Amino acid sequence: MVDLTKSDHCTVRKLRDELSAAEKGDRNIHVFHFIGHGIFDPEEDEGKLAFEKDDGTADLVSGGLLADLIDPATQLRLVFLNACW
């Protein structure tokens, strides 16, 4: 059995809340699959994924910030990132 949660408008806060709920035992999250846009920022020499802000504009999330978000999520077994620019 699979419980799939799809979010067309994923904010950093929404991801943090979902992962936090999983850590509290409110739900199980074993896979995080991101499908969206991304960029490479040559000034910072790193890639960024385009999440959304509450107003619907792009929130460019660095790999470091994403790692900080998912690091405490001990239930996660797979993080699959699929992005284009």
Backbone atoms as SQL, in Angstrom:
CREATE TABLE atoms (id INTEGER PRIMARY KEY, chain TEXT, resi INTEGER, resn TEXT, atom TEXT, x REAL, y REAL, z REAL);
INSERT INTO atoms VALUES
  (1, 'A', 1, 'MET', 'N', 0.843, -1.169, 0.000),
  (2, 'A', 1, 'MET', 'CA', 0.000, 0.000, 0.000),
  (3, 'A', 1, 'MET', 'C', 0.896, 1.242, 0.000),
  (4, 'A', 2, 'VAL', 'N', 0.508, 2.226, -0.784),
  (5, 'A', 2, 'VAL', 'CA', 1.262, 3.461, -0.910),
  (6, 'A', 2, 'VAL', 'C', 0.347, 4.637, -0.606),
  (7, 'A', 3, 'ASP', 'N', 0.834, 5.544, 0.185),
  (8, 'A', 3, 'ASP', 'CA', 0.125, 6.787, 0.462),
  (9, 'A', 3, 'ASP', 'C', 0.883, 7.879, -0.265),
  (10, 'A', 4, 'LEU', 'N', 0.299, 8.442, -1.307),
  (11, 'A', 4, 'LEU', 'CA', 0.936, 9.447, -2.138),
  (12, 'A', 4, 'LEU', 'C', 0.350, 10.815, -1.829),
  (13, 'A', 5, 'THR', 'N', 1.223, 11.759, -1.546),
  (14, 'A', 5, 'THR', 'CA', 0.803, 13.142, -1.345),
  (15, 'A', 5, 'THR', 'C', 1.450, 13.977, -2.427),
  (16, 'A', 6, 'LYS', 'N', 0.636, 14.634, -3.231),
  (17, 'A', 6, 'LYS', 'CA', 1.124, 15.474, -4.314),
  (18, 'A', 6, 'LYS', 'C', 0.865, 16.926, -3.954),
  (19, 'A', 7, 'SER', 'N', 1.865, 17.751, -4.183),
  (20, 'A', 7, 'SER', 'CA', 1.708, 19.172, -3.912),
  (21, 'A', 7, 'SER', 'C', 2.102, 19.949, -5.154),
  (22, 'A', 8, 'ASP', 'N', 1.139, 20.609, -5.766),
  (23, 'A', 8, 'ASP', 'CA', 1.427, 21.418, -6.939),
  (24, 'A', 8, 'ASP', 'C', 2.099, 22.734, -6.566),
  (25, 'A', 9, 'HIS', 'N', 1.946, 23.160, -5.346),
  (26, 'A', 9, 'HIS', 'CA', 2.501, 24.428, -4.890),
  (27, 'A', 9, 'HIS', 'C', 3.301, 24.181, -3.620),
  (28, 'A', 10, 'CYS', 'N', 4.504, 23.695, -3.785),
  (29, 'A', 10, 'CYS', 'CA', 5.317, 23.308, -2.638),
  (30, 'A', 10, 'CYS', 'C', 6.198, 24.460, -2.173),
  (31, 'A', 11, 'THR', 'N', 5.978, 24.858, -0.930),
  (32, 'A', 11, 'THR', 'CA', 6.817, 25.874, -0.311),
  (33, 'A', 11, 'THR', 'C', 7.791, 25.170, 0.629),
  (34, 'A', 12, 'VAL', 'N', 8.833, 25.880, 0.993),
  (35, 'A', 12, 'VAL', 'CA', 9.795, 25.331, 1.952),
  (36, 'A', 12, 'VAL', 'C', 9.085, 25.048, 3.273),
  (37, 'A', 13, 'ARG', 'N', 8.204, 25.943, 3.679),
  (38, 'A', 13, 'ARG', 'CA', 7.471, 25.739, 4.937),
  (39, 'A', 13, 'ARG', 'C', 6.616, 24.473, 4.871),
  (40, 'A', 14, 'LYS', 'N', 5.952, 24.251, 3.731),
  (41, 'A', 14, 'LYS', 'CA', 5.108, 23.072, 3.581),
  (42, 'A', 14, 'LYS', 'C', 5.951, 21.789, 3.661),
  (43, 'A', 15, 'LEU', 'N', 7.105, 21.789, 3.007),
  (44, 'A', 15, 'LEU', 'CA', 7.985, 20.619, 3.078),
  (45, 'A', 15, 'LEU', 'C', 8.475, 20.406, 4.507),
  (46, 'A', 16, 'ARG', 'N', 8.894, 21.469, 5.165),
  (47, 'A', 16, 'ARG', 'CA', 9.359, 21.363, 6.550),
  (48, 'A', 16, 'ARG', 'C', 8.251, 20.815, 7.449),
  (49, 'A', 17, 'ASP', 'N', 7.023, 21.298, 7.274),
  (50, 'A', 17, 'ASP', 'CA', 5.899, 20.834, 8.094),
  (51, 'A', 17, 'ASP', 'C', 5.608, 19.355, 7.852),
  (52, 'A', 18, 'GLU', 'N', 5.643, 18.920, 6.588),
  (53, 'A', 18, 'GLU', 'CA', 5.381, 17.515, 6.259),
  (54, 'A', 18, 'GLU', 'C', 6.453, 16.605, 6.873),
  (55, 'A', 19, 'LEU', 'N', 7.705, 17.003, 6.733),
  (56, 'A', 19, 'LEU', 'CA', 8.789, 16.187, 7.286),
  (57, 'A', 19, 'LEU', 'C', 8.748, 16.183, 8.812),
  (58, 'A', 20, 'SER', 'N', 8.378, 17.308, 9.401),
  (59, 'A', 20, 'SER', 'CA', 8.254, 17.388, 10.855),
  (60, 'A', 20, 'SER', 'C', 7.135, 16.480, 11.362),
  (61, 'A', 21, 'ALA', 'N', 6.015, 16.457, 10.652),
  (62, 'A', 21, 'ALA', 'CA', 4.901, 15.578, 11.023),
  (63, 'A', 21, 'ALA', 'C', 5.330, 14.114, 10.960),
  (64, 'A', 22, 'ALA', 'N', 6.140, 13.780, 9.985),
  (65, 'A', 22, 'ALA', 'CA', 6.625, 12.402, 9.867),
  (66, 'A', 22, 'ALA', 'C', 7.525, 12.041, 11.040),
  (67, 'A', 23, 'GLU', 'N', 8.362, 12.964, 11.440),
  (68, 'A', 23, 'GLU', 'CA', 9.264, 12.690, 12.561),
  (69, 'A', 23, 'GLU', 'C', 8.508, 12.546, 13.878),
  (70, 'A', 24, 'LYS', 'N', 7.363, 13.195, 13.985),
  (71, 'A', 24, 'LYS', 'CA', 6.536, 13.082, 15.188),
  (72, 'A', 24, 'LYS', 'C', 5.694, 11.813, 15.174),
  (73, 'A', 25, 'GLY', 'N', 5.713, 11.090, 14.062),
  (74, 'A', 25, 'GLY', 'CA', 4.941, 9.866, 13.955),
  (75, 'A', 25, 'GLY', 'C', 3.550, 10.052, 13.404),
  (76, 'A', 26, 'ASP', 'N', 3.225, 11.266, 12.964),
  (77, 'A', 26, 'ASP', 'CA', 1.896, 11.537, 12.424),
  (78, 'A', 26, 'ASP', 'C', 1.689, 10.934, 11.043),
  (79, 'A', 27, 'ARG', 'N', 2.785, 10.682, 10.321),
  (80, 'A', 27, 'ARG', 'CA', 2.702, 10.069, 8.991),
  (81, 'A', 27, 'ARG', 'C', 4.041, 9.448, 8.654),
  (82, 'A', 28, 'ASN', 'N', 4.045, 8.647, 7.611),
  (83, 'A', 28, 'ASN', 'CA', 5.277, 8.027, 7.132),
  (84, 'A', 28, 'ASN', 'C', 5.673, 8.647, 5.802),
  (85, 'A', 29, 'ILE', 'N', 6.907, 9.089, 5.709),
  (86, 'A', 29, 'ILE', 'CA', 7.433, 9.609, 4.451),
  (87, 'A', 29, 'ILE', 'C', 8.769, 8.917, 4.204),
  (88, 'A', 30, 'HIS', 'N', 8.803, 8.108, 3.152),
  (89, 'A', 30, 'HIS', 'CA', 10.026, 7.381, 2.822),
  (90, 'A', 30, 'HIS', 'C', 10.693, 7.900, 1.554),
  (91, 'A', 31, 'VAL', 'N', 9.929, 8.571, 0.704),
  (92, 'A', 31, 'VAL', 'CA', 10.464, 9.071, -0.565),
  (93, 'A', 31, 'VAL', 'C', 10.036, 10.520, -0.741),
  (94, 'A', 32, 'PHE', 'N', 10.990, 11.356, -1.126),
  (95, 'A', 32, 'PHE', 'CA', 10.681, 12.728, -1.521),
  (96, 'A', 32, 'PHE', 'C', 11.118, 12.860, -2.977),
  (97, 'A', 33, 'HIS', 'N', 10.148, 13.163, -3.857),
  (98, 'A', 33, 'HIS', 'CA', 10.430, 13.291, -5.290),
  (99, 'A', 33, 'HIS', 'C', 10.077, 14.709, -5.707),
  (100, 'A', 34, 'PHE', 'N', 11.098, 15.464, -6.099),
  (101, 'A', 34, 'PHE', 'CA', 10.900, 16.829, -6.572),
  (102, 'A', 34, 'PHE', 'C', 10.923, 16.817, -8.090),
  (103, 'A', 35, 'ILE', 'N', 9.877, 17.355, -8.700),
  (104, 'A', 35, 'ILE', 'CA', 9.827, 17.564, -10.148),
  (105, 'A', 35, 'ILE', 'C', 9.539, 19.042, -10.352),
  (106, 'A', 36, 'GLY', 'N', 10.465, 19.755, -10.943),
  (107, 'A', 36, 'GLY', 'CA', 10.247, 21.180, -11.128),
  (108, 'A', 36, 'GLY', 'C', 11.397, 21.832, -11.851),
  (109, 'A', 37, 'HIS', 'N', 11.547, 23.105, -11.619),
  (110, 'A', 37, 'HIS', 'CA', 12.588, 23.878, -12.275),
  (111, 'A', 37, 'HIS', 'C', 13.747, 24.118, -11.320),
  (112, 'A', 38, 'GLY', 'N', 14.881, 24.373, -11.894),
  (113, 'A', 38, 'GLY', 'CA', 16.064, 24.702, -11.126),
  (114, 'A', 38, 'GLY', 'C', 16.974, 25.589, -11.944),
  (115, 'A', 39, 'ILE', 'N', 17.985, 26.102, -11.301),
  (116, 'A', 39, 'ILE', 'CA', 18.978, 26.932, -11.983),
  (117, 'A', 39, 'ILE', 'C', 20.359, 26.588, -11.449),
  (118, 'A', 40, 'PHE', 'N', 21.374, 27.016, -12.158),
  (119, 'A', 40, 'PHE', 'CA', 22.727, 26.988, -11.626),
  (120, 'A', 40, 'PHE', 'C', 23.141, 28.434, -11.433),
  (121, 'A', 41, 'ASP', 'N', 23.506, 28.774, -10.206),
  (122, 'A', 41, 'ASP', 'CA', 23.921, 30.127, -9.863),
  (123, 'A', 41, 'ASP', 'C', 25.442, 30.193, -9.928),
  (124, 'A', 42, 'PRO', 'N', 25.989, 30.785, -11.000),
  (125, 'A', 42, 'PRO', 'CA', 27.446, 30.812, -11.139),
  (126, 'A', 42, 'PRO', 'C', 28.138, 31.673, -10.085),
  (127, 'A', 43, 'GLU', 'N', 27.444, 32.678, -9.553),
  (128, 'A', 43, 'GLU', 'CA', 28.040, 33.515, -8.513),
  (129, 'A', 43, 'GLU', 'C', 28.268, 32.732, -7.228),
  (130, 'A', 44, 'GLU', 'N', 27.344, 31.850, -6.910),
  (131, 'A', 44, 'GLU', 'CA', 27.476, 31.031, -5.702),
  (132, 'A', 44, 'GLU', 'C', 28.019, 29.640, -6.013),
  (133, 'A', 45, 'ASP', 'N', 28.186, 29.342, -7.299),
  (134, 'A', 45, 'ASP', 'CA', 28.721, 28.065, -7.771),
  (135, 'A', 45, 'ASP', 'C', 27.927, 26.879, -7.226),
  (136, 'A', 46, 'GLU', 'N', 26.587, 26.984, -7.321),
  (137, 'A', 46, 'GLU', 'CA', 25.741, 25.892, -6.863),
  (138, 'A', 46, 'GLU', 'C', 24.394, 25.912, -7.573),
  (139, 'A', 47, 'GLY', 'N', 23.766, 24.757, -7.603),
  (140, 'A', 47, 'GLY', 'CA', 22.440, 24.635, -8.161),
  (141, 'A', 47, 'GLY', 'C', 21.387, 25.011, -7.140),
  (142, 'A', 48, 'LYS', 'N', 20.239, 25.425, -7.643),
  (143, 'A', 48, 'LYS', 'CA', 19.113, 25.777, -6.775),
  (144, 'A', 48, 'LYS', 'C', 17.835, 25.248, -7.398),
  (145, 'A', 49, 'LEU', 'N', 16.924, 24.796, -6.558),
  (146, 'A', 49, 'LEU', 'CA', 15.624, 24.321, -7.003),
  (147, 'A', 49, 'LEU', 'C', 14.585, 25.407, -6.774),
  (148, 'A', 50, 'ALA', 'N', 13.629, 25.495, -7.679),
  (149, 'A', 50, 'ALA', 'CA', 12.587, 26.523, -7.587),
  (150, 'A', 50, 'ALA', 'C', 11.373, 25.957, -6.840),
  (151, 'A', 51, 'PHE', 'N', 11.319, 26.231, -5.545),
  (152, 'A', 51, 'PHE', 'CA', 10.114, 25.999, -4.762),
  (153, 'A', 51, 'PHE', 'C', 9.246, 27.233, -4.951),
  (154, 'A', 52, 'GLU', 'N', 8.176, 27.355, -4.201),
  (155, 'A', 52, 'GLU', 'CA', 7.319, 28.541, -4.301),
  (156, 'A', 52, 'GLU', 'C', 7.288, 29.294, -2.992),
  (157, 'A', 53, 'LYS', 'N', 7.155, 30.597, -3.112),
  (158, 'A', 53, 'LYS', 'CA', 6.846, 31.429, -1.953),
  (159, 'A', 53, 'LYS', 'C', 5.329, 31.420, -1.788),
  (160, 'A', 54, 'ASP', 'N', 4.854, 31.924, -0.668),
  (161, 'A', 54, 'ASP', 'CA', 3.406, 31.965, -0.426),
  (162, 'A', 54, 'ASP', 'C', 2.665, 32.766, -1.482),
  (163, 'A', 55, 'ASP', 'N', 3.339, 33.750, -2.094),
  (164, 'A', 55, 'ASP', 'CA', 2.679, 34.576, -3.109),
  (165, 'A', 55, 'ASP', 'C', 2.760, 33.964, -4.511),
  (166, 'A', 56, 'GLY', 'N', 3.334, 32.754, -4.630),
  (167, 'A', 56, 'GLY', 'CA', 3.392, 32.063, -5.913),
  (168, 'A', 56, 'GLY', 'C', 4.643, 32.338, -6.723),
  (169, 'A', 57, 'THR', 'N', 5.495, 33.246, -6.264),
  (170, 'A', 57, 'THR', 'CA', 6.746, 33.509, -6.985),
  (171, 'A', 57, 'THR', 'C', 7.795, 32.466, -6.604),
  (172, 'A', 58, 'ALA', 'N', 8.861, 32.426, -7.379),
  (173, 'A', 58, 'ALA', 'CA', 9.902, 31.415, -7.166),
  (174, 'A', 58, 'ALA', 'C', 10.695, 31.680, -5.893),
  (175, 'A', 59, 'ASP', 'N', 10.987, 30.607, -5.189),
  (176, 'A', 59, 'ASP', 'CA', 11.850, 30.616, -4.009),
  (177, 'A', 59, 'ASP', 'C', 13.003, 29.683, -4.329),
  (178, 'A', 60, 'LEU', 'N', 14.138, 30.235, -4.712),
  (179, 'A', 60, 'LEU', 'CA', 15.276, 29.420, -5.137),
  (180, 'A', 60, 'LEU', 'C', 15.999, 28.863, -3.920),
  (181, 'A', 61, 'VAL', 'N', 15.951, 27.549, -3.789),
  (182, 'A', 61, 'VAL', 'CA', 16.465, 26.852, -2.616),
  (183, 'A', 61, 'VAL', 'C', 17.783, 26.181, -2.973),
  (184, 'A', 62, 'SER', 'N', 18.810, 26.517, -2.227),
  (185, 'A', 62, 'SER', 'CA', 20.132, 25.942, -2.476),
  (186, 'A', 62, 'SER', 'C', 20.188, 24.487, -2.013),
  (187, 'A', 63, 'GLY', 'N', 21.170, 23.786, -2.520),
  (188, 'A', 63, 'GLY', 'CA', 21.373, 22.406, -2.095),
  (189, 'A', 63, 'GLY', 'C', 21.649, 22.308, -0.606),
  (190, 'A', 64, 'GLY', 'N', 22.372, 23.278, -0.076),
  (191, 'A', 64, 'GLY', 'CA', 22.664, 23.281, 1.357),
  (192, 'A', 64, 'GLY', 'C', 21.419, 23.431, 2.206),
  (193, 'A', 65, 'LEU', 'N', 20.534, 24.341, 1.813),
  (194, 'A', 65, 'LEU', 'CA', 19.290, 24.527, 2.560),
  (195, 'A', 65, 'LEU', 'C', 18.418, 23.276, 2.463),
  (196, 'A', 66, 'LEU', 'N', 18.330, 22.705, 1.262),
  (197, 'A', 66, 'LEU', 'CA', 17.539, 21.485, 1.104),
  (198, 'A', 66, 'LEU', 'C', 18.113, 20.358, 1.962),
  (199, 'A', 67, 'ALA', 'N', 19.423, 20.239, 1.994),
  (200, 'A', 67, 'ALA', 'CA', 20.056, 19.218, 2.835),
  (201, 'A', 67, 'ALA', 'C', 19.724, 19.441, 4.309),
  (202, 'A', 68, 'ASP', 'N', 19.737, 20.697, 4.744),
  (203, 'A', 68, 'ASP', 'CA', 19.383, 21.004, 6.132),
  (204, 'A', 68, 'ASP', 'C', 17.935, 20.640, 6.432),
  (205, 'A', 69, 'LEU', 'N', 17.044, 20.801, 5.435),
  (206, 'A', 69, 'LEU', 'CA', 15.632, 20.465, 5.627),
  (207, 'A', 69, 'LEU', 'C', 15.420, 18.962, 5.755),
  (208, 'A', 70, 'ILE', 'N', 16.101, 18.191, 4.916),
  (209, 'A', 70, 'ILE', 'CA', 15.836, 16.752, 4.894),
  (210, 'A', 70, 'ILE', 'C', 16.732, 15.952, 5.841),
  (211, 'A', 71, 'ASP', 'N', 17.810, 16.545, 6.321),
  (212, 'A', 71, 'ASP', 'CA', 18.729, 15.811, 7.191),
  (213, 'A', 71, 'ASP', 'C', 18.060, 15.224, 8.428),
  (214, 'A', 72, 'PRO', 'N', 17.189, 15.972, 9.132),
  (215, 'A', 72, 'PRO', 'CA', 16.556, 15.400, 10.322),
  (216, 'A', 72, 'PRO', 'C', 15.484, 14.348, 10.015),
  (217, 'A', 73, 'ALA', 'N', 15.105, 14.197, 8.763),
  (218, 'A', 73, 'ALA', 'CA', 14.015, 13.287, 8.387),
  (219, 'A', 73, 'ALA', 'C', 14.548, 11.853, 8.327),
  (220, 'A', 74, 'THR', 'N', 14.561, 11.202, 9.470),
  (221, 'A', 74, 'THR', 'CA', 15.160, 9.868, 9.565),
  (222, 'A', 74, 'THR', 'C', 14.383, 8.800, 8.803),
  (223, 'A', 75, 'GLN', 'N', 13.113, 9.054, 8.495),
  (224, 'A', 75, 'GLN', 'CA', 12.312, 8.084, 7.747),
  (225, 'A', 75, 'GLN', 'C', 12.644, 8.067, 6.262),
  (226, 'A', 76, 'LEU', 'N', 13.181, 9.178, 5.746),
  (227, 'A', 76, 'LEU', 'CA', 13.457, 9.254, 4.310),
  (228, 'A', 76, 'LEU', 'C', 14.480, 8.202, 3.896),
  (229, 'A', 77, 'ARG', 'N', 14.153, 7.493, 2.825),
  (230, 'A', 77, 'ARG', 'CA', 15.060, 6.492, 2.275),
  (231, 'A', 77, 'ARG', 'C', 15.556, 6.888, 0.886),
  (232, 'A', 78, 'LEU', 'N', 14.799, 7.768, 0.207),
  (233, 'A', 78, 'LEU', 'CA', 15.159, 8.173, -1.144),
  (234, 'A', 78, 'LEU', 'C', 14.741, 9.618, -1.376),
  (235, 'A', 79, 'VAL', 'N', 15.665, 10.414, -1.891),
  (236, 'A', 79, 'VAL', 'CA', 15.370, 11.768, -2.333),
  (237, 'A', 79, 'VAL', 'C', 15.711, 11.801, -3.816),
  (238, 'A', 80, 'PHE', 'N', 14.701, 12.055, -4.639),
  (239, 'A', 80, 'PHE', 'CA', 14.858, 12.058, -6.085),
  (240, 'A', 80, 'PHE', 'C', 14.550, 13.458, -6.589),
  (241, 'A', 81, 'LEU', 'N', 15.549, 14.102, -7.171),
  (242, 'A', 81, 'LEU', 'CA', 15.407, 15.475, -7.649),
  (243, 'A', 81, 'LEU', 'C', 15.440, 15.486, -9.155),
  (244, 'A', 82, 'ASN', 'N', 14.396, 16.006, -9.759),
  (245, 'A', 82, 'ASN', 'CA', 14.269, 16.061, -11.214),
  (246, 'A', 82, 'ASN', 'C', 13.960, 17.506, -11.589),
  (247, 'A', 83, 'ALA', 'N', 14.974, 18.222, -12.104),
  (248, 'A', 83, 'ALA', 'CA', 14.785, 19.630, -12.397),
  (249, 'A', 83, 'ALA', 'C', 15.426, 20.001, -13.725),
  (250, 'A', 84, 'CYS', 'N', 14.848, 20.984, -14.359),
  (251, 'A', 84, 'CYS', 'CA', 15.416, 21.526, -15.596),
  (252, 'A', 84, 'CYS', 'C', 15.368, 23.031, -15.501),
  (253, 'A', 85, 'TRP', 'N', 16.095, 23.712, -16.353),
  (254, 'A', 85, 'TRP', 'CA', 16.025, 25.171, -16.382),
  (255, 'A', 85, 'TRP', 'C', 15.751, 25.665, -17.747);
